[in-house]
Amino acid sequence: MVYILSIFSGAWGNGVPARSSRQRRWVTLSITRPTDIYASMVIEWLKFQVAEADQIHFLEQDLAIWTQALAAQPGFVSKEVWLNPTAPRELILVIRWRTREQWQAICPKFLAEIEAQFRSALGERDFQMVQTGEFQPHKLPRVHVNIPPDWRPS
């Protein structure tokens, strides 16, 4: 389902656009059902506390060890690292899996081996996993709004 909206920009007075400066722009709004990949996708969410001085080394080793190992697993989609600007020691890792079943099917022995490699590579550096989570997309329709790049509200 696609809707086309007419958006006016320009000077407004008493809730009505001034005729002399009014510009009309078209914006499309589409509402779609989640696709199969989104309907079954799951997010593994990991929160770490890492000393600021150790974060670069932590992330380099995470990329070289954990990300490489996970990327080779069936169902791996992507991995992102987020920094919290108000809590400088906090790192959030967001790992997307195609299905929960594929994520949970990874051999625990394999995960333990990767964790041992990672801890060995970090040595005595200060880090701790403080929270984990699992998230799934909502099943409601998604709304996508496409605004022309040159449109600017007044």
Buried (B, 14 or more C-beta within 10 A) or exposed (E): EEEEEEEBBBEEEEEEBEEEEBEEBEBEBBEEEBEEEBEBBBBBBBBBBBBEEBBEBBBEBBEEBBBEBBEEBEBBBEBEBEEEEEEEBBBBBBBBBBBBEBBEEBEEEEBEEBEEBBEEBBEEBEBEEEEEEEEEBEEEEEEEEEBEEEEEEE
